[in-house]
């Protein structure tokens, strides 16, 4: 299976459970976004790159996102 096929399969599985897929760096800065970003975040995928993900959330959710993201470890799943 080619890298493109693997990526497409991954995106298909990701969108089966979500409308938007967002990847951030360890500081919460968006590095990749795909999906219904215009409808749900008010911006297209390219304008989200480099933006602090927390600013895309409502005020109540920002603290939750920051608390959860501090507990994440690269390459590991959290449940």
Residue pairs with C-beta under 8 A, 6 or more apart in sequence:
1 9
11 21
11 34
14 21
15 21
15 35
18 35
19 35
19 36
19 39
19 40
20 33
20 34
20 35
20 36
20 37
20 40
20 41
21 32
21 33
21 34
21 35
22 30
22 32
22 33
22 48
22 53
23 30
23 31
23 32
23 33
24 30
24 31
24 53
24 69
25 31
26 74
28 52
28 53
28 54
28 65
28 66
28 69
29 50
29 51
29 52
29 53
30 48
30 49
30 50
30 51
30 52
30 53
30 56
31 49
32 49
33 41
33 45
33 48
33 49
34 45
35 45
37 43
37 44
37 45
37 48
38 44
41 48
41 56
43 51
48 56
53 65
54 62
54 65
54 66
55 62
57 65
68 78
71 78
72 78
